[in-house]
């Protein structure tokens, strides 16, 4: 198995090719209408026209949906109505809770700052009275170490080191031998369901994932970044989770 030299850092579109091979199948939300009220964020009125297009507040855009669980949906809008942005929603038809993530590619690269920024909201849907714990930032993953298999040619290891950062390395794929420690955000959505997002320093890319650490041990995600040509590009992703173990800190805790 070949290992690329350290100076051959791969572009986003190179490592993302095929990374949705083991993703869960798409869900068709045709005919569904949904209102998502995001706290301190926008009110979204969604009308799913067919299996691939949705109208949001009167603007038509493509969408991609996955039923992560029978009652939990991961919906991404790779916005074409707004350049260099993507909106990702997670909602439950049982608890009527929702999360929203807006990913935006900055106009210029700034040393020491990820070029793709993300904004997070919690919210509710109009499906009924919201119940259960309100989703929010979580420290539950700190100390965990997992493998993620996205395709026969994509195997990555993640180590969640604090509330702000995670470390990764590629064990198999075009990035084999490469790794880094990047900015990350973790929110708990429901029991065993965690929103995990990262923003890379070395290349202009960010990602949104919903990890299901229940019996399924699956993850569903998307990427937004600049490809090798410098153009905005969206990609879907997903695969299997293989827990390796975890550590606990005896006294002083990570940030």
C-alpha positions as CSV (number, residue, x, y, z in Angstrom):
1,X,0.0,0.0,0.0
2,X,1.6,3.2,-1.2
3,X,2.1,6.3,1.0
4,X,2.2,9.7,-0.7
5,X,4.9,12.1,0.3
6,X,4.0,14.7,2.9
7,X,4.3,17.6,0.5
8,X,1.7,16.0,-1.9
9,X,-1.3,17.2,0.1
10,X,-4.4,16.1,-1.6
11,X,-7.1,18.5,-2.7
12,X,-10.7,18.2,-1.4
13,X,-12.1,16.7,-4.6
14,X,-9.3,14.1,-4.7
15,X,-9.9,12.6,-1.2
16,X,-13.7,13.0,-1.4
17,X,-14.1,10.9,-4.6
18,X,-16.0,7.7,-3.7
19,X,-16.4,8.7,0.0
20,X,-20.2,8.1,-0.2
21,X,-19.9,4.4,-1.3
22,X,-21.1,3.1,2.0
23,X,-23.6,5.9,2.7
24,X,-27.1,5.0,3.7
25,X,-29.6,5.2,0.8
26,X,-31.4,8.5,0.0
27,X,-34.8,9.2,1.3
28,X,-37.5,10.7,-0.9
29,X,-39.4,13.4,0.9
30,X,-41.7,14.3,-2.0
31,X,-44.8,16.1,-0.9
32,X,-43.7,16.7,2.7
33,X,-44.0,20.2,4.1
34,X,-42.0,21.3,7.1
35,X,-41.5,24.4,9.1
36,X,-38.2,24.6,11.1
37,X,-37.8,27.4,13.7
38,X,-34.1,27.8,14.5
39,X,-33.4,29.6,17.8
40,X,-31.6,32.9,17.1
41,X,-31.7,31.8,13.4
42,X,-34.0,31.8,10.5
43,X,-37.5,30.4,10.2
44,X,-37.5,27.9,7.4
45,X,-40.6,26.9,5.4
46,X,-39.7,23.8,3.3
47,X,-41.8,22.2,0.6
48,X,-40.2,19.1,-0.9
49,X,-41.2,19.1,-4.5
50,X,-39.7,15.8,-5.6
51,X,-36.9,13.5,-4.6
52,X,-34.2,16.1,-5.3
53,X,-35.6,19.6,-5.1
54,X,-37.1,21.6,-2.2
55,X,-38.5,25.1,-2.0
56,X,-37.3,27.0,1.1
57,X,-38.9,30.3,1.9
58,X,-39.9,30.5,-1.8
59,X,-36.5,29.7,-3.2
60,X,-35.9,26.4,-5.1
61,X,-32.8,24.5,-4.4
62,X,-31.5,20.9,-4.6
63,X,-31.6,18.7,-1.5
64,X,-30.3,15.3,-0.3
65,X,-32.0,13.4,2.5
66,X,-31.2,10.3,4.5
67,X,-33.3,8.6,7.1
68,X,-30.6,8.0,9.7
69,X,-33.2,6.3,12.0
70,X,-36.9,5.7,11.3
71,X,-37.8,9.0,12.8
72,X,-34.6,11.1,12.3
73,X,-33.7,12.7,9.0
74,X,-30.4,14.3,7.8
75,X,-31.2,16.8,5.1
76,X,-28.6,18.8,3.2
77,X,-29.2,21.7,0.9
78,X,-26.1,22.2,-1.4
79,X,-27.3,25.7,-2.1
80,X,-27.2,26.8,-5.7
81,X,-29.3,29.9,-5.0
82,X,-26.4,31.2,-2.9
83,X,-22.8,30.7,-4.0
84,X,-20.3,28.9,-1.7
85,X,-22.9,27.9,1.0
86,X,-24.6,24.8,2.3
87,X,-27.4,24.4,4.8
88,X,-27.7,21.1,6.7
89,X,-30.7,20.2,8.8
90,X,-31.3,17.3,11.3
91,X,-34.8,16.8,12.6
92,X,-36.9,14.2,14.4
93,X,-40.5,13.4,13.6
94,X,-40.9,12.0,17.2
95,X,-39.3,14.7,19.4
96,X,-39.8,17.5,16.9
97,X,-36.4,18.8,17.7
98,X,-34.1,20.1,15.0
99,X,-30.5,21.2,14.4
100,X,-29.2,23.5,11.6
101,X,-25.7,24.1,10.3
102,X,-24.8,26.7,7.8
103,X,-21.4,26.2,6.1
104,X,-19.9,29.1,4.2
105,X,-16.6,29.3,2.2
106,X,-14.8,32.6,2.9
107,X,-13.8,34.9,0.1
108,X,-10.1,34.5,0.9
109,X,-7.7,32.2,2.8
110,X,-6.4,33.6,6.1
111,X,-3.3,32.0,7.7
112,X,-4.3,30.0,10.8
113,X,-8.1,30.2,10.2
114,X,-10.2,27.6,8.4
115,X,-11.6,29.1,5.2
116,X,-14.9,27.4,5.6
117,X,-16.9,28.7,8.6
118,X,-19.9,27.1,10.3
119,X,-22.9,28.5,12.3
120,X,-25.0,26.2,14.5
121,X,-28.6,26.5,15.6
122,X,-30.9,24.3,17.6
123,X,-34.6,24.5,16.9
124,X,-38.0,22.8,16.6
125,X,-40.4,21.7,13.8
126,X,-44.1,22.2,13.4
127,X,-44.8,18.5,13.6
128,X,-46.0,18.7,17.2
129,X,-45.0,19.7,20.7
130,X,-41.2,19.4,21.2
131,X,-40.3,16.7,23.8
132,X,-37.1,15.4,25.3
133,X,-33.7,16.9,25.9
134,X,-32.9,20.1,23.9
135,X,-29.9,19.4,21.5
136,X,-26.8,21.3,22.3
137,X,-23.0,21.2,22.6
138,X,-21.6,18.0,24.1
139,X,-18.3,16.8,25.6
140,X,-19.4,13.1,25.4
141,X,-16.9,12.2,22.6
142,X,-13.8,13.6,24.3
143,X,-11.3,10.7,24.7
144,X,-13.0,8.4,22.1
145,X,-11.1,6.8,19.2
146,X,-13.0,5.4,16.2
147,X,-12.3,4.1,12.7
148,X,-14.6,5.2,9.9
149,X,-14.9,3.1,6.7
150,X,-16.5,5.1,3.9
151,X,-15.5,2.8,1.0
152,X,-13.1,0.0,0.1
153,X,-10.6,2.8,-0.4
154,X,-11.4,5.1,2.4
155,X,-10.4,4.3,6.0
156,X,-9.8,7.1,8.6
157,X,-9.1,7.2,12.3
158,X,-10.6,10.0,14.5
159,X,-9.5,10.9,18.0
160,X,-11.7,13.4,19.8
161,X,-9.2,15.4,22.0
162,X,-11.3,18.3,23.3
163,X,-14.5,20.3,22.9
164,X,-12.7,22.3,20.1
165,X,-10.4,19.9,18.2
166,X,-10.1,16.4,16.9
167,X,-7.2,14.5,15.3
168,X,-7.4,12.4,12.2
169,X,-5.2,10.2,10.1
170,X,-5.9,8.4,6.8
171,X,-5.1,4.6,7.0
172,X,-6.3,3.8,3.5
173,X,-6.9,6.0,0.5
174,X,-5.2,8.8,-1.4
175,X,-4.4,10.6,1.8
176,X,-2.7,7.6,3.4
177,X,-0.1,8.7,5.9
178,X,-1.5,12.2,6.1
179,X,-3.3,13.6,9.2
180,X,-3.8,16.7,11.2
181,X,-5.6,18.3,14.1
182,X,-8.5,20.5,13.1
183,X,-11.3,22.5,14.6
184,X,-14.4,20.5,15.5
185,X,-17.8,20.9,17.0
186,X,-19.9,18.2,18.6
187,X,-23.6,18.6,19.5
188,X,-25.7,15.8,21.0
189,X,-29.0,15.4,19.1
190,X,-30.5,12.4,20.9
191,X,-29.4,9.3,22.7
192,X,-26.5,7.9,20.7
193,X,-26.8,10.5,18.0
194,X,-24.1,13.2,17.7
195,X,-23.7,16.0,15.2
196,X,-20.0,16.2,14.4
197,X,-18.5,19.0,12.3
198,X,-14.9,19.8,11.4
199,X,-13.2,22.7,9.7
200,X,-9.8,22.1,8.2
201,X,-6.8,24.4,8.3
202,X,-4.7,23.1,5.4
203,X,-7.3,23.0,2.7
204,X,-10.6,24.9,2.3
205,X,-13.1,22.2,3.4
206,X,-15.6,21.6,6.2
207,X,-17.9,18.8,6.9
208,X,-21.2,18.0,8.7
209,X,-21.8,14.5,10.0
210,X,-24.5,12.7,12.1
211,X,-22.9,9.9,14.0
212,X,-25.2,7.1,15.1
213,X,-23.4,5.3,17.9
214,X,-26.4,3.1,18.7
215,X,-26.8,-0.4,17.3
216,X,-26.4,0.9,13.7
217,X,-22.9,2.3,14.1
218,X,-23.3,4.4,10.9
219,X,-22.4,7.9,10.0
220,X,-23.9,10.2,7.4
221,X,-22.3,13.4,6.2
222,X,-21.5,16.0,3.6
223,X,-18.6,18.2,2.6
224,X,-18.4,21.7,1.3
225,X,-15.1,23.1,0.0
226,X,-12.9,24.3,-2.8
227,X,-11.8,21.7,-5.3
228,X,-8.4,21.6,-7.1
229,X,-9.7,24.2,-9.6
230,X,-10.6,26.6,-6.8
231,X,-14.3,26.2,-7.4
232,X,-17.0,25.5,-4.7
233,X,-18.0,21.9,-4.6
234,X,-20.4,19.8,-2.5
235,X,-20.0,16.1,-1.8
236,X,-22.1,13.5,0.1
237,X,-20.4,11.0,2.4
238,X,-21.1,8.2,4.8
239,X,-20.1,4.8,6.1
240,X,-19.5,2.5,9.0
241,X,-18.2,3.3,12.5
242,X,-15.8,0.9,14.3
243,X,-15.1,2.0,17.9
244,X,-11.5,1.4,19.0
245,X,-11.8,2.5,22.6
246,X,-11.7,5.6,24.8
247,X,-9.7,7.2,27.6
248,X,-10.7,9.2,30.6
249,X,-8.8,12.0,32.3
250,X,-8.3,11.5,36.0
251,X,-8.1,15.2,37.1
252,X,-7.5,18.1,34.8
253,X,-9.9,18.0,31.8
254,X,-9.4,19.2,28.2
255,X,-11.1,22.4,27.2
